[in-house]
Amino acid sequence: MYLAVNKRLLKIDAESGKVLAESNLKTAIGYTTRPIYTNGLVIVPLDGGAVQALTADTLTTVWVTDPVSKTAQSNSQLTVDGNYLYVGTVDVDYGKGVYNNGHLTRINILTGAVSWQHVNADEGYYWTGATVGDGFILVPTSAGTVEVLSGEGSVISTVSLGALVNSSCVASADGKTLYVMSRDGK
């Protein structure tokens, strides 16, 4: 079991609870983070929108991306498609209730290189997550807009749901229907 806490990643024996390995992260995580395991790596989203990949066995850092902004939060689900990782971020101003400056970043898992980055200055990706289909990426924004992006990261289409969203998209088995939960429970 792997647990990211503050500026550390812990590898914990699931049965005994004993810490088997520990590694420092480049920066702290947010108050919540959703690390994933893929291709022998544990990938951790960090504050500022950076992402760090460590080997699952020894917790050795393989790569770290640059942050996207000083105030970016990385609370979104990480999505893996083949050798690519999609991660969304948002800048939050809680006083004004503004969630903007969203970055959806596509990263090559093997190298840590950013292949493209879609920036939505008016909306962000706060607790949302992407779904990847045949040559397209679907991702809801915090403001309730579902964006359809091409495989190169350009916007193909959008639809407004009329309500805030803090969930990921899920596609039906045949790929013809998209499901997303709005914050008002619809």
Disulfide bonds with the S-S distance in Angstrom:
none
